[in-house]
């Protein structure tokens, strides 16, 4: 478990890393704001110590440890609890890794609980340490918004990557030599379903944030959450657009496969049709009757061959005239 703390106010900021919660809490900023980050949820004793220090409800602790929890927002007496899912590109074949991120937002402290070590919040940390933008002058709810906004921005990164893959699928859909397109499409569909499950609940959660009545949530923060809500709606629309494009690629692939199958069946049908009269002739003269006048006629064999060749050529010409070839 990795523990880090950033204390800041309009005058300055600092970052500390410690091994235990008690050591970390000594660096809190009593006169300003504090962001505490806990990477990994394997140390239940340290998590319980954090909950004790900030009077976090036991049900909230259970939700933090339940990494399969649905995204949600809950308001308690002293804090707001937020659960959302961050997404990152896995190491195997384009699979997406989903990680639960839990936020406990109090009047002067934000505590983030990450399921796995590592994140993409360095931009927020640099803004705090370098006093860039308005982040030092705003409260903890603004910091929570910045973290949620960074998570939502990652959704767009992977949706854009999926969109690029879909464009490649449109070219692969008509390539008869590509035998791996269906498994690849199924993998993309599964990723889209997983992204949809984490994006759609977030729309309602942000609306809940905008309706909170806590005294320490200033009205000037609401426009930021409205903008975040619009971004989440756009992400949800992108998910549905990608799903429709994938469905279109599947239809194109099925049409291409069906067309190739029809061409093969047409060729086989033409060949079979040509051989029907030839088979009839060969079958007639292959019968073992003793009295067959043609068998005693010397030119019968070459004449039979000539007749069969003429029949085959005539049928090919007929098929060509009818544009069946």
PyMOL commands that set and color helices and strands:
alter all, ss='L'
color gray80, all
select helices_A, chain A and resi 21-25+44-53+58-65+122-129+140-172+181-210+219-285+293-296+300-321
alter helices_A, ss='H'
color red, helices_A
select strands_A, chain A and resi 2-9+12-18+33-39+72-75+80-89+96-105+109-114
alter strands_A, ss='S'
color yellow, strands_A
deselect
rebuild
show_as cartoon
